[in-house]
Amino acid sequence: MKTDFDKVNEWLIQLFHDFMILEEQFLKDSAYSDVTVKELQILTLVHTLGTCRATDIAKNQKLALSTITITLNRLEDKGYIERKRSTADRRVTHIILTSKGDELCATHREFFHMITDNLFDSVYGTTENKLAGELAALHNSLENMK
């Protein structure tokens, strides 16, 4: 007989898998099929941070700067980001989204709004505040594991 721990563990694995498949399908079916899920994560982070540096992205993602640089090169070649030299310090390069990058992030946000709407429909009777609180606690727990 499965314990509650086993059930939660299985659900977390399945949910992670489901989200990965949904994001891959979202990209495949969109006008942005040239973007990978990892590239989408980087674009979403740049959108969230606003103008940022490659080192900011590397720290946030806990990846080597060289790995981030390769991904940024690909995104720049595809037209999703631009690199702008700082006028205050020419050694600093800022990463900004192009209009194409902004459009992808907006479309991705709409996609997740649809998922959230479906989630609320499926947990009828559960208040949004309780669900938001539980998800925030899960997020904090995962952040502390990093």
N, C-alpha and C positions, 0 to 999 in steps of 0.2 A: 504494500500500500504506500502511495506517495505521501510524503509529508508536505506541509504548506511550503516549506523551504524549497523542496523539489519542484513544486508547481510554479512558484514564483520564478525560480531559476529558469525553468522551461519557457515561461511566458516572456521573460526578458530576452532570452536568446531569440525566440520567435519574433518578438517586436522589433528587435534590431535588424533581423533578416528582412522583415516586412518593409521597414523604412528604407533599407538599401535597395530593395527591388522597386519600391514605389518611386524613389528618386531616379534610378536608372531608367525606368519606364517614362517618367516625366521628361527626362532629357531626350530620350530616343524619339518620343512622339512630338517634340516641340521643334521650333526653328533653331534650337540650340543643341542639336545632336552632336556637334563637334566638341562639346565640353564633357569632361569626365566628372564623376561624383566628387572626387577630391578637388578638382578645379572649381567646381561649384561651391564647395565648402570654403575655399580661399576667397572666392568672389563675395560670398555672403559675409565673411569676416571683414573684408575691406569695406563693404557697404555699411556694416555695423560700426566699424571704427571710424569711418570717414577717411580723410587723408591719413595715410600711415606709411611707415617704412617697412622694408622687407624684414628687418630685425624684429619689429613689433609682431609681424605675422609669425615668424619663426618661434618667438617666445610663446605666443598664444597657442600655437599648434604643437609645441614641444618637439619641433623638428629642426634639423640642421639648416643653417642659412643656405647652404649649397642646394639642398632639396627644394627649398622655397624659391630660390633664384631660378631653378630649372622650370618650375611650375609657372612662375611669373613671366619668364621668357615665352613660354607657350601661349599664355593668356594674352600677352602683348601682341604676339604674332597673329593671333586669332581676332584681335581688335576689341578685347573686353576691358583691358586696362591700358593706362599710359603711365609712364615714368616722367616725373617733373623734377628738375633740379630746384633746390631751395634757393631763393634769391638772397636769403640771409647767410647761408652757408653752402657753398657750391659742392661740398663733399657729401651733402645729404640729398638723397633722392626720395621723393614722395611717390607713393602708389595711389593712383586715383582711377575710379571707374570711368569708362567711356559711356556714351549714351547707350551703346549696345550692352555693356555690362549692367548699367542701371535697369534697362528693360528686362534683362534676364532675372535680376534680383527681384524686381517687381512681380514678374510672372511666377517666380518660385514662391514668393510670399503669398500670392493668391492661391497657389497650389496647396500650401500648408494651411491657409484659412479654410479651404474646402475640407481638408483632413480634420481640422479642429471642429468644424461644423458637424461632420459625421460622428466624431467622438462624442460631442454633446448630445446628439440625437440618440446614440447608443447607450448612454448612461443616464437616460431620463430618470429624474428623481434625485440624482446626485447634484448637489449645488456646484456651481462654477467655482465658488470660493474654496470649497473642500477639495475639489479636483486640482485646482491651481496650487493649493497648499501642499498636497501630496506630491505633485510633480516638482514643485520647488524643493521639497525635502529630498526627493530622489536626485535632482540636479546637484544640490549641495553635497550630498553624499558622494556622488561621482566626482565632483570637483575636488573634494578632499582626498580622493584616491590618486589623483594625478601627481 
